[in-house]
Amino acid sequence: MRLLKQLGAVAAVALVGSLGVAAATGSALLTLALGIATAVLAVLAYGWVVRRTERRAPVEVALAGAGAAIRRGMLIGVGMFAVVLGSIALFGGYRVAGWGSPAGVVTLFGVMAAAAAAEELIFRGILFRIVEQRLGTWIALTLTGLLFGLSHLLNPNASLWSSVAIAIEAGGMLAAAYAATRTLWVPVGLHFGWNFAQAGIFGTAVSGKSEPAGLLEGAMSGPAVVSGGEFGPEASLFAVLAGAGLTIVFMWLARRRGEVVPAARRASVAGPVARLPR
């Protein structure tokens, strides 16, 4: 029941916010404001519903250290995508076709902020965390990663392969980032940095969607296994390898820090997520 209540609260804010952001298309500053407002309100809704349904402080979204954790996540996300796109470019799959639009950069910042916060709260803050308490870290990572991949199956230009790629490079990696740090701020920052780098900086499609022009106008070409095809770089083999590599690193950190919940363990509601974020 608490899962449904938490999902309902956060999803309602995310839905209304996404409708507002979509309606503001054409106004960069309004899109930015509504996107950031959606992200903030989604976090507040999450904190409120967790307090009511679990009778605990939602330390995974504590304000203390939030800025630093978000920045760390953003650096990882932007850096990861730069490496992926650089690898694609080495094989002739990406080139800069020209300059984009400053207004597009502002617009995309708002759009990606809202999307990153809402998706991380739903998939890692609620689904992964609650499943982990029942079934352990590895099973929760696998199940919610697959669900995250399947949730992108209806995106434009999606395929079974692109959903598998998303499940590995994003669903698994972001859950592992949460498991290692026990704060949602790192995966939120990582998710935002990865998405914003794709569209806002390098001008590529994000999960099959052609976004407004960002800082650069990018052109993709070549074999789909290299470039990701019409879906964009997230369907590239390079992205899958990078995401799988980071997943291993994060899970190694989680294991070292004693944050991996065994499958046989039945953690209490105040289990691993009640620890102070690292």
NORFEN-V458359 format. One record per helix or strand. SS is the DSSP state (H for helix, E for strand). FROM is the first residue (numbers start at 1). TO is the last residue. If there is no record, write none. Layout:
SS_FROM_TO + SS_FROM_TO
This chain:
H_2_23 + H_28_54 + H_59_61 + H_66_90 + E_94_99 + H_102_135 + H_137_150 + H_160_181 + H_184_201 + E_206_206 + E_209_209 + E_216_220 + H_224_227 + H_229_231 + H_233_235 + H_237_256 + H_272_274
